């Protein structure tokens, strides 16, 4: 078939995308997941191996390695210099957005718990970034922002930054962690690429939220924040300049 496609139709196939694998010992890649047939000699339902022969989805090893490398230098988690001039709120929110996006995408995986490794790397990098910003230590930053929150899977440890607001408004809260790494069979995959610090060219998030003013008309009457479109689309001809 490969020769026919190449010689008669002049089509080239990607070996990595069209390979044939042995399902019980090898895995195929599809949409970022590893797909392979499960085998377990210990999980029984009556006399039958109830888990054997069932197709399962898994997190690829190289995905965790490549994602972790973004927050490491010399084999160790390191700070991110591009975030040093942001507020603590924005730093924590940026890390959480990137981490949450990956976790939500792999909630269908049998071994989504393996993302604990990535969480540790990102958490350490975040604390080092905060420590570098405040000329402090990782331990002090961890003690300052450590918190516990309730989730559907029980209490979870996280790091939390609060920004108080005037009046009766609730404080702004940014958290890192606190996401249960448990498989959800009915999860709806949210495949959204988070905005990275290098892509941010607008005023800092926390300042814009605290401005309490509409960036389109300037009104300060009962302002609510809804990210329906990209913030970059707000700046258009004829509209008022955004606050800085």
Buried (B, 14 or more C-beta within 10 A) or exposed (E): EEEEEEEEEEEEEEEEEEEEEEBEEEBEBEEBBBBBBBBEEEEEEEEEBEBBEEEBBBBBEEBBEEBBEEBBEEEEBBBBEEBEEBBBBBBBBBBBBBBBBBBBBBBBBBBBEBBEEBBEBBBBBBBBBBBBBEEEEBEEBBEBBEBEBEEEEEEBEBBBBBBEEEEEEEEBBBBBBBBBBEBEEEBEEEEEEBBEBEEBEBBBBBBBBBBBBBBEEEEEEEEEEEEEEEBEEBEEEEEEEBEE
